[in-house]
Amino acid sequence: MARRAPVVTDRGVAPLVGVALLVLLSVALAAVVAGGLAAVDADDPPPAATLEVDADADADRIGVTHGGGDALDPDAVSLRVEIDGENLDRQPPVPFFSVRGFDPGPNGPFNSGWHGDWVAGETASLRVAGTNDPDGIDEGETVRVVVKVDGRVLADQRAVAQ
């Protein structure tokens, strides 16, 4: 009997390669999903605080009083102010000391020299300057202040200027 030479074929390798590719694809997909889930932060709940707004037409002053609740980090606070439905051209970059559109030296936590958190009972205030538009507050006008903390709205308050 004559021996035949063994026939070399790739047929037995094909299922092994297929399984290896499926395992590799599954691992890659799991890594992508895990990375995506890790990138999603479980957001801390926004602070809860009561804020009250007042407006003084004679002094062109807007005050915001922390009425209670969580302490606020002034560096995380941002404001949007409108007077009688018109946004100020220049919005206050809280905290600040001297910027165009506002009289220098805001009070309380709006002042860049303030140290510490903004806590219940403290009032922060600023004065709208003639370099802003509207350039002041007239008696009877409605002043609206939207306060955000870390980009999330904390308060949307209105006051009629006295």
Buried (B, 14 or more C-beta within 10 A) or exposed (E): EEEEEEEEEEEEEEEEEEEEEEEEEEEEEEEEEEEEEEEEEEEEEBBEBBBBBBBBBEBBBBBBBBEEBBEBBBEBBBBBBBBEEEBBEBBBEBBBEEBEBBBEBBBBBBBBEBEEBBBEEBBBBBBBBEEBBBBBBEEEBBBBBBBBBBEEEBBEBEBEBE
